[in-house]
Amino acid sequence: MQVPVWLTVLLSLASGLVTFSVSTWFYIYYEERKQKLEVFRALMGSHHGLVESADPEVKRKFFMFLNEAFVVFGKSPCIIECLKNFKNFPGRAADNFT
């Protein structure tokens, strides 16, 4: 049985499209995960900016990373809720951070 040429071309194009779609999805997932880990690492690395006697530059960087977390974790309602709670209870900030 012989397969028509148009069917071969159509299936080749479809397989290329599926491969492109899957690889794009994995790339986007990987980049989002990498970005989340970078922001989390930066926040944890600068959380000593929460103490009262912290250097103003360290505090500035910490709150810059905290604002960035709202953007990076925007699709995670649980994380957004935790960040809002962190801002709503400033007296317990050091306790509630992690």
C-alpha positions in Angstrom: 0.0 0.0 0.0 1.4 3.4 -1.0 0.9 6.5 1.1 0.0 9.7 -0.8 2.7 12.4 -0.9 0.3 15.0 0.5 -0.4 12.9 3.6 3.4 12.5 4.2 3.9 16.2 3.9 1.0 16.9 6.2 2.1 14.5 8.9 5.7 15.9 8.7 4.4 19.4 9.2 2.2 18.3 12.1 5.0 16.5 13.8 7.2 19.6 13.5 4.4 21.7 15.0 3.9 19.4 17.9 7.6 19.3 18.6 7.8 23.1 18.5 4.8 23.4 20.8 6.2 21.0 23.4 9.7 22.5 23.4 8.2 26.0 23.7 6.1 24.9 26.7 9.1 23.3 28.4 11.2 26.4 27.8 8.6 28.8 29.3 8.1 26.5 32.3 11.9 26.3 32.9 12.3 30.1 32.6 9.5 30.8 35.0 10.9 28.3 37.5 14.4 29.8 37.1 13.0 33.3 37.7 11.1 32.2 40.8 14.2 30.5 42.3 16.3 33.6 41.6 13.8 35.9 43.4 13.5 33.5 46.2 17.2 33.2 46.6 17.6 37.0 46.6 14.9 37.4 49.2 16.4 34.8 51.5 19.8 36.3 50.9 18.7 39.7 52.0 16.1 39.0 54.7 18.5 40.3 57.3 17.3 43.7 56.1 14.2 43.2 58.3 16.0 43.9 61.5 15.8 47.4 62.8 19.6 48.1 62.7 20.0 47.0 59.1 22.0 49.0 56.6 19.6 51.2 54.5 21.1 49.7 51.2 20.2 46.2 52.4 16.7 47.3 53.3 16.3 48.9 49.9 17.4 45.7 48.1 15.2 43.5 50.3 12.1 45.6 49.5 13.0 45.7 45.9 13.1 41.9 45.8 9.9 41.8 47.7 8.2 43.9 45.1 9.6 41.8 42.4 8.1 38.7 44.1 4.6 40.1 43.4 5.3 40.1 39.7 7.2 36.8 39.5 4.7 34.9 41.7 1.6 36.6 40.3 0.0 33.3 39.2 0.4 31.7 42.7 -2.6 32.9 44.8 -1.1 31.3 48.0 2.2 33.2 47.6 0.4 36.5 46.9 -1.8 36.0 50.0 1.3 35.4 52.1 3.0 38.5 50.7 -0.1 40.6 51.5 -0.1 39.3 55.0 3.5 40.2 55.3 2.7 43.8 54.4 -0.4 43.9 56.6 1.4 42.9 59.8 4.7 44.9 59.8 5.3 44.3 63.5 5.6 40.6 62.9 7.5 40.8 59.7 10.6 39.0 60.9 8.4 36.1 62.2 6.2 35.8 59.2 8.7 36.2 56.5 9.6 32.5 55.8 
